[in-house]
Amino acid sequence: MFLSETARPRLAIVLAEQWGAASLRRIAARIDPFADRHRTDPAWVLSRMAMFWRPGERYTHLHLSRERFAYGTGDAPVPTVRYPAMRIWNAHRNAPLAERLPYSADGAMRDDRGTIVPYSQTGHMVRTNNEEILGLAEEAAFLYRLTGEERYARFAADIYWQWLLGTFYVEPPRDLDESLGGPGGYEAGGIGGYYDFEVIHDRMGGQAAVVYDLLHDHLLSHPDPRVAVTGLSVTDLSMTVLRRFLDIAMVRGNRNGNWNVYTWQNVLPIVLVLDSDEHCAGGKGREHYLRLYLTASTPHHDALPEILAQFDPATGLWPESPHYAFGPVAALLDNAALLADAGIDEIEGSPTLYRAGMAQLPWIDARGNVVVFGDGRGGPPPYRIFEHLNRHAQSVGDTSGAVAASTILRHAEAAGLYLRSSLSYRELLAAAPLAAPTDGSEDAGRALRTAYSRFHRHIVQRSGNDPATALMATVYGGYPLQHHLTPSGLSAQLYGQGWAVGPQAKSYESYWSDDYVYSAGRAGANTVVPGYAHGEIAVNVLEPAVSAGEFTNTAAVSANHSIVDVTAAGHRRQLAIVRTSPSSGFVVDVFRADQDDADYLWHNLGDSVLVISRGALVDLAPTADLGARDSGYRFFTRSRKARVDESWRATWRVDRGIADDVALITDLWMTGVEGREVFAVDAPPTSRDGGVTPRGVNSGDRPTPTVIVRQTGRNAARSPFVAVFESAPERESRIAGVDDLGSADGFVALRVSSAGGRVDEVFSSIDDVSHEPVTGTRFAGRFGVASRDRDGFVSLYVAAGRTIVADGHGIELDATASACLECTADGYFRCSATADATLTIPVAADATELEVRQHRGDEWGAVQAARDGDAVTFRMDAGFAVKLWIGRPGARGEERRWTP
C-alpha cells in the first residue's frame, strides 16, 4: 500500500527537492532518539502506552454506561489496551511523552500542566496517547522501508506487537444502557467504535494497518513469541484484529455527513491491506470493500457518489461550518491519494472534489486563517488539500489546476502559515514539486470581492489580500444547532490587519461543557438581542453581486465599496466596506430591529477598551445587573455602564498588536440617541487558540473586552444602531470624526471626516423615498457614499438605488441598480453601472465648447451631452469601467481641463 514500486520514483523526485529532503530529515530527527533508546531500553516507550497493566485486571470484556467506561471483566495473558474513560473531551491534554506516567496501573495520566488526572476524568487523553505512540511506529516503519535500518524496524515492531496482542484479547465493548445508540459488541447500530466511544475517532486500526504494510516482511521473519500462544499466524492474527475495526465501522456511525467520510478514512488503510475477494471468507476482501466505498452504498454508509452529491453544486462547499467543511474535503483527498497508489483515480472524471478543494478560498482570510462561524474555531485550513490537488493536476497534465493549487501553497508558506519542509510521511507520499507561476497566477483570487453561501447563510466581503491593508467583513444568519452551525443571531465579524478584530467567541471547552451555549449563542456574537436567533435570511442587496448558482462575484461596480443588506425575522443589517486609500478604509454597520427594547453587542480584540464622548473618557460605573435580554449574559463579568446621549467612540487597544512598539487600535464610532446606555463588560475569551489573535490576546483564560449598547422604549428600526469601525496601527487611524447629517425615521446620513481633508457622506435607507439630508445632496437607494477630498470630487457610489447627487455630481439610474462614478488619478472619470444612467458632472465656468467621449473596449466614441449651467449631463449605457473624457472638441492630453 505504501512505498510501492510505483510510488518510489515519485517519492524520489520529492526527496530531491530541498523541502522534501528537509521534511525527511525532520521525521528522522524525531524518530532517531526513540529508536536509539529502544535498543537498550525498550520499556521506555512501551510502558507509556495506556494499557490495563495489572494481572487480574487485564480485561477482555469491557462494559460501557452513560457514555463512560463502567467496568471490565476477564483476564488476558498479556496487558490489554486500555479503553478511553469517557466520550466527552475536556481541558486536559497529554504532557510531552517523556513526562507521561509509565505503567500507569490505575489509568491516571499527567496532563500538560503537570496535573495527575484520574482515569475517570481523562477525556480523550487515553486514545490520543495511544494514537501518538502508534504514530511513532508508523514513522519508524516508513524510515525502515526507505533505509532498511533494523533499529527502525525493531522500534516500530515492538509497539505493533504490544498493541496487536493487547487488542486481540479484547472483545468489542458492550453498551449496558445503549448510551451510544446501540448494544455494542459486533451488533449494528449506534455510534460506538471498537476502541472509542465514537467510530469516527476509532483510528488505531488504520494506523496499525500502515505499520503492518510497511513492516510486513520484517513481522513475518521476526514474530513476537507470544503470537504462537494465540494459535494464529502473524497474518491471521493481524487480519483478525484489523477486521474487527472494519466490521464494526461498517455497521456504526452515520450513513452520511462528516461521520461517514471520516469512518471511510479510518478504515480505508485496512481495506487496502486485505487479500483479494477470492481469498477471503464470503468474498469480503479488498475489492468488496472498495466497491462499497466507490459505488455501492449500504444501509449504514453512503458510497462516494452519494458523498459527492452532498457538496453544494453552486458553491462546491460541504454542508457544515468551515472547520467541518474543510475536514471532509481533506479526508476525501487523503483517500484519493491512497487509492491512486492502488491504481484508482478518485478525482478524474469527478470535478466535484477539485472544485470542493478550491471552494475553500473565499473562507480563508488575508492571513490564511479560516473564517469562524458555527462550531469552527478558525486557524489555518488543512493545506494538504492543495498538495493533493497539485499532485493530481500534474499527474493528469492539468497545468492550470497545478498552478492554482501551487499558488495557494506558495502564498501560505510566504505568510508563515504552512511549512513544506515539515511534511509528514503521508504528505510526502502525496506531494509533488510546485508548478511554476504563469502570467497573472500570483494575483489569482484578487478579483474576489464577495462570496455568498445560501446554505450556510453566510456572506463574505473583502477588499485586498495583503494582511497589512486588507479590509474584510462577514455577515451570517443562525441555525438551530444543525450542521455544526449555531443560533448566533444575525451576526457580523470585522477584520483589520488580517485579524478578525471583531470576532465571534469560540473558546468553549467541548460540546458538553457549560460554556458551549455562550460560544454557540447570541451573547458570544456581534449581533442584537433579543429577537432573531436562527432561521432563514433574505439578502436584499449584495454588491458586488453574486449571481444565482454561483458562490463569488464576477464583476464589481466599484473597487472601493461593497455592501450587504440582510433581513432576518424583524432584524435587518447593512454592513458596508468603504476603502479610502490603498492602505485605509472603514466599515459601516447599520442594524435595524423592529422592537422597542434592544441591545447591540460588539466583542473586539483588545487588552483594554475605553469609551470616549465629547473628547473625554466616559465614567462607567460598576453595575451588578445587565438585565435578562439574553441568557448568555451570565458569562459576562466586571460590568460597568453609563448613559450616553451624544455621539461617542469606543477604542480597543492591543498592545504590541502590530510590532513590539506598535499597538493595534480599533475604533467604533456611534452616533448619539437620547436615552441609550453603554455597558463595558469582560466577556469570555475569544479563542482557545492563541494563533488566531495578535500576540494571543483574548485567548486562553484572558477575557475579551466587549461593549453593549442598550436602547429602551424606542423602536430600533426607526432609530437604528449606526456604527463606523476603523482598525489600524497606532497613530495611523484616519477617522477624525463621525457626525449625523439628519438621520430620521430609519434613514441614516453620516459624515465621516478623515485626516487629509477626506470626507465621506454615507447614506442608508430601507425605503424608496428620495432623501435630501442637506441642501444639494439627494439619495434614493439602499446604500450610498459621496466622497471628496481637499482636491475636490472623489466618487459617488449607490447600491440598489436610483439616485445619488452631491457636490454637483450626480447619478440617476433608469431602474433600481448599482453604480459608481469616480475620478481617476490621471484625470479621467470612470463609471460602472448595472443599468442605463444619466450622469451629471460639473465643468469649468469658462468652458464655452466641450465634448464628452467614452472609452469602451478598445475604442473612444463621442457621447451626446447637454450643458446645464455649470454642469454637463449625458446618458451612459450600463457597463463596467467605462472611461469618460470631457474637454474641448478634438483636444487630448493635458487640454482636458473642463472639469474643475
FENURTA-V798581 format. One record per backbone hydrogen bond with DSSP energy under -0.5 kcal/mol. CO is the residue of the C=O (numbers start at 1). NH is the residue of the N-H. E is the energy in kcal/mol with one decimal. If there is no record, write none. Layout:
[[CO & NH & E] [CO & NH & E]]
This chain:
[[4 & 8 & -1.8] [5 & 9 & -0.7] [6 & 10 & -0.6] [7 & 11 & -2.4] [8 & 12 & -2.5] [9 & 13 & -1.5] [10 & 14 & -1.7] [11 & 15 & -2.9] [12 & 16 & -1.1] [14 & 17 & -1.4] [17 & 21 & -2.8] [18 & 22 & -2.4] [19 & 23 & -2.0] [20 & 24 & -2.1] [21 & 25 & -2.3] [22 & 26 & -2.1] [23 & 27 & -2.1] [24 & 28 & -2.5] [25 & 29 & -2.7] [26 & 30 & -1.7] [27 & 31 & -2.1] [28 & 32 & -3.1] [29 & 33 & -0.6] [31 & 35 & -2.7] [32 & 36 & -2.9] [33 & 37 & -2.2] [34 & 38 & -2.2] [35 & 39 & -0.8] [36 & 39 & -0.8] [36 & 40 & -0.5] [37 & 40 & -1.2] [37 & 41 & -2.6] [41 & 44 & -1.5] [42 & 46 & -1.5] [43 & 47 & -2.7] [45 & 48 & -1.1] [46 & 49 & -1.2] [47 & 103 & -2.3] [49 & 51 & -0.8] [50 & 82 & -1.9] [51 & 53 & -1.1] [52 & 80 & -1.2] [54 & 57 & -2.4] [57 & 59 & -1.7] [58 & 76 & -2.5] [60 & 171 & -2.8] [61 & 73 & -2.5] [62 & 174 & -2.5] [63 & 70 & -2.9] [63 & 71 & -1.4] [64 & 176 & -2.5] [65 & 68 & -1.2] [67 & 87 & -2.1] [68 & 65 & -2.6] [71 & 63 & -2.1] [73 & 60 & -2.4] [73 & 61 & -2.3] [80 & 52 & -3.8] [85 & 69 & -2.2] [93 & 112 & -2.1] [96 & 99 & -2.0] [96 & 100 & -0.5] [97 & 100 & -1.3] [101 & 104 & -0.7] [103 & 105 & -1.3] [104 & 107 & -0.9] [109 & 117 & -3.8] [110 & 95 & -2.0] [111 & 114 & -2.1] [115 & 111 & -2.6] [115 & 117 & -0.8] [116 & 118 & -0.5] [117 & 109 & -2.2] [118 & 121 & -2.4] [119 & 122 & -1.7] [122 & 125 & -2.9] [123 & 86 & -0.7] [124 & 128 & -2.4] [125 & 129 & -2.1] [126 & 130 & -2.1] [127 & 131 & -2.6] [128 & 132 & -2.1] [129 & 133 & -1.9] [130 & 134 & -2.4] [131 & 135 & -2.2] [132 & 136 & -1.7] [133 & 137 & -1.6] [134 & 138 & -2.2] [135 & 139 & -2.2] [136 & 140 & -2.5] [137 & 141 & -2.5] [138 & 142 & -2.3] [139 & 143 & -2.4] [140 & 144 & -2.3] [141 & 145 & -2.2] [142 & 146 & -1.7] [143 & 147 & -2.9] [144 & 148 & -3.1] [149 & 152 & -0.8] [149 & 153 & -1.2] [150 & 154 & -2.9] [151 & 155 & -1.8] [152 & 156 & -2.4] [153 & 157 & -2.9] [154 & 158 & -2.5] [155 & 159 & -1.5] [156 & 160 & -2.3] [157 & 161 & -3.2] [158 & 162 & -2.1] [159 & 163 & -2.4] [160 & 164 & -3.5] [161 & 165 & -2.7] [162 & 166 & -1.9] [163 & 167 & -1.1] [164 & 167 & -0.6] [164 & 168 & -2.5] [165 & 169 & -1.3] [166 & 81 & -2.0] [167 & 170 & -1.9] [169 & 171 & -0.6] [173 & 185 & -3.1] [174 & 64 & -3.0] [174 & 176 & -0.8] [175 & 178 & -1.3] [178 & 181 & -1.8] [180 & 191 & -2.3] [183 & 175 & -2.4] [184 & 187 & -1.6] [190 & 253 & -2.2] [191 & 199 & -3.1] [194 & 173 & -0.5] [196 & 193 & -2.8] [198 & 201 & -1.9] [199 & 202 & -1.4] [201 & 203 & -1.9] [203 & 206 & -0.5] [203 & 207 & -1.9] [204 & 208 & -2.8] [205 & 209 & -1.9] [206 & 210 & -1.5] [207 & 211 & -1.9] [208 & 212 & -2.9] [209 & 213 & -2.2] [210 & 214 & -2.8] [211 & 215 & -2.5] [213 & 216 & -0.8] [215 & 219 & -3.0] [216 & 220 & -2.1] [217 & 221 & -1.8] [218 & 222 & -1.6] [224 & 227 & -2.1] [225 & 228 & -0.9] [226 & 229 & -0.5] [226 & 230 & -0.6] [227 & 230 & -1.4] [227 & 231 & -0.5] [227 & 232 & -0.8] [228 & 231 & -1.2] [233 & 237 & -3.0] [234 & 238 & -2.4] [235 & 239 & -2.8] [236 & 240 & -2.5] [237 & 241 & -1.9] [238 & 242 & -2.7] [239 & 243 & -2.6] [240 & 244 & -1.0] [241 & 245 & -1.3] [242 & 246 & -1.8] [243 & 247 & -3.7] [244 & 248 & -2.3] [245 & 249 & -2.1] [246 & 250 & -1.9] [248 & 251 & -1.4] [249 & 252 & -1.1] [251 & 189 & -2.5] [255 & 302 & -2.5] [256 & 260 & -0.6] [257 & 261 & -1.5] [258 & 262 & -2.9] [259 & 263 & -2.1] [260 & 264 & -2.1] [261 & 265 & -2.2] [262 & 266 & -2.2] [263 & 267 & -1.9] [264 & 268 & -2.0] [265 & 269 & -0.5] [267 & 270 & -0.6] [267 & 271 & -2.4] [268 & 272 & -2.2] [269 & 273 & -0.8] [270 & 273 & -1.1] [270 & 274 & -0.6] [271 & 274 & -1.1] [275 & 286 & -2.7] [276 & 279 & -1.8] [277 & 280 & -1.9] [280 & 283 & -2.2] [281 & 284 & -1.5] [283 & 285 & -1.2] [285 & 289 & -1.9] [286 & 290 & -2.3] [287 & 291 & -2.1] [288 & 292 & -1.5] [289 & 293 & -1.7] [290 & 294 & -3.2] [291 & 295 & -2.4] [291 & 296 & -2.9] [293 & 304 & -3.4] [295 & 297 & -0.7] [301 & 298 & -2.9] [303 & 306 & -0.5] [303 & 307 & -2.1] [304 & 308 & -2.9] [305 & 309 & -1.4] [307 & 310 & -1.5] [308 & 311 & -1.3] [312 & 316 & -2.8] [317 & 312 & -2.9] [318 & 320 & -2.2] [321 & 324 & -0.6] [321 & 325 & -1.7] [322 & 326 & -3.0] [323 & 327 & -1.5] [324 & 328 & -0.8] [325 & 329 & -0.9] [326 & 330 & -2.5] [327 & 331 & -2.7] [328 & 332 & -2.8] [329 & 333 & -2.1] [330 & 334 & -2.3] [331 & 335 & -2.5] [332 & 336 & -2.2] [333 & 337 & -2.0] [334 & 338 & -2.0] [335 & 339 & -2.7] [336 & 340 & -2.2] [337 & 341 & -1.4] [338 & 342 & -0.6] [339 & 342 & -0.7] [339 & 344 & -3.0] [340 & 343 & -1.6] [343 & 345 & -0.5] [344 & 346 & -0.9] [347 & 350 & -2.5] [350 & 353 & -1.0] [350 & 354 & -0.6] [351 & 355 & -2.8] [352 & 356 & -3.1] [353 & 357 & -2.2] [354 & 358 & -2.2] [355 & 359 & -2.0] [357 & 360 & -1.1] [358 & 361 & -1.5] [360 & 363 & -1.7] [361 & 364 & -2.2] [363 & 371 & -2.6] [365 & 368 & -1.9] [368 & 381 & -0.7] [369 & 365 & -3.3] [371 & 373 & -0.5] [373 & 376 & -1.2] [379 & 370 & -2.9] [381 & 383 & -1.4] [382 & 385 & -2.2] [383 & 386 & -1.0] [383 & 387 & -1.2] [384 & 388 & -2.7] [385 & 389 & -2.0] [386 & 390 & -2.3] [387 & 391 & -2.5] [388 & 392 & -2.7] [389 & 393 & -2.6] [390 & 394 & -2.2] [391 & 395 & -2.0] [392 & 396 & -1.4] [393 & 398 & -3.2] [394 & 397 & -0.9] [397 & 399 & -1.3] [398 & 402 & -2.2] [399 & 403 & -2.6] [400 & 404 & -2.4] [401 & 405 & -2.3] [402 & 406 & -2.6] [403 & 407 & -2.4] [404 & 408 & -1.6] [405 & 409 & -1.9] [406 & 410 & -2.6] [407 & 411 & -2.5] [408 & 412 & -2.4] [409 & 413 & -2.2] [410 & 414 & -2.1] [411 & 415 & -1.8] [412 & 417 & -2.3] [412 & 418 & -0.9] [413 & 416 & -1.4] [419 & 422 & -1.6] [420 & 423 & -0.8] [424 & 428 & -2.4] [425 & 429 & -1.8] [426 & 430 & -0.8] [428 & 431 & -1.1] [438 & 441 & -2.3] [438 & 442 & -0.5] [440 & 443 & -1.1] [441 & 444 & -1.6] [443 & 446 & -2.2] [445 & 448 & -1.3] [449 & 462 & -2.6] [450 & 553 & -1.7] [451 & 460 & -2.7] [452 & 454 & -0.7] [453 & 457 & -1.1] [453 & 458 & -1.7] [457 & 477 & -2.3] [458 & 453 & -2.4] [459 & 475 & -2.1] [460 & 451 & -1.9] [461 & 473 & -2.4] [463 & 471 & -2.2] [465 & 467 & -0.6] [466 & 469 & -1.9] [466 & 470 & -3.1] [471 & 463 & -3.0] [472 & 495 & -2.4] [473 & 461 & -2.9] [474 & 493 & -2.0] [475 & 459 & -3.0] [476 & 491 & -2.3] [478 & 535 & -2.1] [479 & 481 & -1.8] [482 & 485 & -2.5] [483 & 321 & -1.5] [484 & 375 & -2.6] [485 & 482 & -0.6] [486 & 479 & -1.7] [486 & 488 & -1.8] [489 & 491 & -1.2] [491 & 476 & -2.1] [493 & 474 & -2.5] [494 & 502 & -2.3] [495 & 472 & -0.8] [496 & 499 & -2.3] [498 & 367 & -0.6] [499 & 496 & -2.4] [499 & 501 & -1.8] [501 & 503 & -0.7] [501 & 605 & -2.8] [502 & 494 & -1.0] [506 & 688 & -0.8] [510 & 513 & -1.0] [513 & 516 & -1.7] [514 & 517 & -0.8] [515 & 518 & -0.5] [515 & 519 & -1.7] [516 & 520 & -2.4] [517 & 521 & -1.1] [518 & 524 & -0.8] [521 & 524 & -0.7] [522 & 525 & -1.9] [524 & 505 & -2.7] [525 & 527 & -1.0] [526 & 492 & -1.2] [527 & 601 & -3.0] [529 & 599 & -3.2] [533 & 489 & -2.3] [538 & 540 & -1.0] [538 & 567 & -2.7] [541 & 565 & -2.6] [543 & 563 & -2.6] [545 & 547 & -0.5] [545 & 554 & -0.6] [547 & 550 & -2.0] [551 & 452 & -2.5] [560 & 579 & -3.2] [562 & 577 & -2.0] [563 & 543 & -2.6] [564 & 575 & -2.4] [565 & 540 & -2.2] [565 & 541 & -1.5] [566 & 573 & -2.9] [567 & 538 & -2.7] [568 & 571 & -1.7] [570 & 594 & -2.6] [571 & 568 & -3.2] [572 & 592 & -3.3] [573 & 566 & -2.8] [573 & 575 & -0.5] [574 & 590 & -2.9] [575 & 564 & -2.0] [576 & 588 & -2.4] [577 & 562 & -1.5] [578 & 586 & -2.6] [581 & 584 & -1.0] [584 & 580 & -1.4] [584 & 581 & -1.6] [586 & 578 & -2.9] [587 & 725 & -3.0] [588 & 576 & -2.5] [589 & 591 & -0.6] [589 & 723 & -2.7] [590 & 574 & -2.7] [590 & 592 & -0.6] [591 & 721 & -2.4] [592 & 572 & -3.1] [593 & 595 & -2.6] [593 & 716 & -0.7] [595 & 716 & -2.4] [596 & 714 & -2.2] [598 & 711 & -2.9] [599 & 529 & -2.1] [599 & 601 & -0.6] [600 & 709 & -2.7] [602 & 707 & -2.7] [606 & 705 & -0.5] [608 & 653 & -1.8] [610 & 651 & -2.7] [611 & 618 & -3.2] [612 & 649 & -2.8] [613 & 616 & -1.9] [616 & 613 & -2.8] [618 & 620 & -1.1] [619 & 621 & -0.7] [621 & 641 & -2.5] [624 & 626 & -0.6] [630 & 633 & -1.9] [631 & 634 & -1.3] [632 & 635 & -1.9] [633 & 636 & -1.9] [637 & 682 & -3.1] [639 & 623 & -2.1] [640 & 680 & -2.3] [641 & 621 & -2.7] [642 & 678 & -3.0] [648 & 670 & -2.7] [649 & 612 & -3.3] [650 & 668 & -2.7] [651 & 610 & -2.0] [652 & 666 & -2.2] [653 & 607 & -3.4] [653 & 608 & -1.0] [653 & 655 & -0.7] [654 & 657 & -1.9] [654 & 664 & -2.2] [659 & 658 & -0.5] [659 & 662 & -1.4] [662 & 658 & -2.4] [662 & 659 & -1.7] [663 & 665 & -0.5] [663 & 730 & -2.7] [664 & 654 & -2.7] [665 & 728 & -2.6] [666 & 652 & -2.9] [667 & 669 & -0.5] [667 & 726 & -1.9] [668 & 650 & -2.6] [669 & 724 & -2.5] [670 & 648 & -2.3] [673 & 676 & -1.7] [676 & 644 & -2.3] [677 & 679 & -0.5] [677 & 710 & -3.3] [678 & 642 & -1.5] [679 & 708 & -2.3] [680 & 640 & -1.9] [681 & 683 & -0.7] [681 & 706 & -2.6] [682 & 637 & -2.3] [683 & 704 & -2.3] [686 & 506 & -3.4] [687 & 700 & -1.2] [688 & 690 & -0.7] [689 & 692 & -1.5] [690 & 693 & -0.8] [690 & 696 & -0.6] [693 & 696 & -2.0] [694 & 697 & -1.9] [696 & 699 & -1.4] [698 & 686 & -2.8] [698 & 687 & -1.2] [699 & 702 & -2.0] [701 & 703 & -0.5] [703 & 705 & -0.6] [704 & 683 & -2.6] [705 & 604 & -1.4] [706 & 681 & -2.7] [707 & 602 & -2.6] [708 & 679 & -3.3] [708 & 710 & -0.6] [709 & 600 & -2.8] [710 & 677 & -2.0] [711 & 598 & -2.6] [715 & 719 & -2.0] [716 & 593 & -0.7] [718 & 746 & -2.0] [720 & 722 & -0.5] [721 & 591 & -2.8] [721 & 723 & -0.5] [722 & 671 & -1.1] [723 & 589 & -3.0] [724 & 669 & -3.1] [725 & 587 & -2.2] [726 & 667 & -3.0] [728 & 665 & -2.7] [729 & 732 & -2.3] [734 & 755 & -2.4] [737 & 753 & -2.6] [739 & 751 & -2.8] [744 & 747 & -2.3] [747 & 744 & -1.5] [748 & 764 & -2.4] [749 & 741 & -3.2] [750 & 752 & -0.5] [750 & 762 & -2.1] [751 & 739 & -2.5] [751 & 753 & -0.7] [752 & 760 & -2.4] [753 & 736 & -3.5] [753 & 737 & -1.5] [754 & 757 & -0.9] [755 & 758 & -0.6] [756 & 790 & -0.7] [758 & 754 & -3.0] [759 & 761 & -0.5] [759 & 788 & -2.3] [760 & 752 & -3.0] [760 & 762 & -0.6] [761 & 786 & -2.5] [762 & 750 & -2.6] [763 & 784 & -2.2] [764 & 748 & -3.0] [769 & 771 & -0.7] [771 & 779 & -2.4] [774 & 777 & -2.2] [778 & 805 & -2.6] [779 & 771 & -3.3] [780 & 802 & -2.7] [780 & 803 & -1.9] [782 & 765 & -2.0] [783 & 799 & -3.1] [784 & 763 & -2.8] [785 & 797 & -2.1] [786 & 761 & -3.1] [787 & 794 & -2.4] [787 & 795 & -1.6] [788 & 759 & -2.9] [789 & 792 & -2.1] [792 & 789 & -2.7] [794 & 823 & -2.3] [795 & 787 & -3.0] [796 & 821 & -2.2] [797 & 785 & -2.3] [798 & 819 & -2.5] [799 & 782 & -1.5] [799 & 783 & -1.5] [800 & 782 & -0.6] [801 & 817 & -2.4] [802 & 813 & -3.3] [803 & 780 & -2.4] [804 & 811 & -2.4] [805 & 778 & -1.8] [806 & 809 & -2.1] [809 & 806 & -2.4] [810 & 840 & -2.2] [811 & 804 & -1.9] [811 & 813 & -0.5] [812 & 838 & -2.9] [817 & 801 & -3.2] [818 & 834 & -2.5] [819 & 798 & -2.5] [820 & 832 & -2.1] [821 & 796 & -2.7] [822 & 824 & -0.5] [822 & 830 & -2.6] [824 & 827 & -1.9] [828 & 824 & -3.0] [829 & 884 & -3.3] [830 & 822 & -2.5] [831 & 882 & -2.8] [832 & 820 & -2.6] [833 & 879 & -1.9] [836 & 814 & -2.7] [837 & 839 & -0.5] [837 & 876 & -2.8] [838 & 812 & -2.4] [839 & 874 & -2.1] [840 & 810 & -2.3] [841 & 872 & -2.6] [844 & 847 & -1.8] [846 & 848 & -1.4] [851 & 887 & -2.0] [852 & 863 & -2.9] [853 & 885 & -2.8] [854 & 856 & -0.6] [854 & 861 & -2.3] [855 & 883 & -1.6] [856 & 859 & -2.1] [859 & 856 & -1.9] [861 & 854 & -2.8] [863 & 852 & -0.7] [864 & 875 & -0.7] [866 & 873 & -3.0] [868 & 871 & -0.8] [870 & 843 & -2.5] [871 & 868 & -3.3] [872 & 841 & -2.4] [873 & 866 & -3.0] [874 & 839 & -2.8] [876 & 837 & -2.8] [879 & 833 & -2.8] [881 & 883 & -0.6] [882 & 831 & -2.4] [883 & 855 & -2.8] [884 & 829 & -2.0] [885 & 853 & -2.8] [886 & 898 & -0.7] [887 & 851 & -2.6] [888 & 891 & -2.2] [892 & 895 & -2.0] [893 & 896 & -1.7] [895 & 888 & -0.6] [895 & 897 & -2.3] [898 & 844 & -3.0] [898 & 900 & -0.5]]
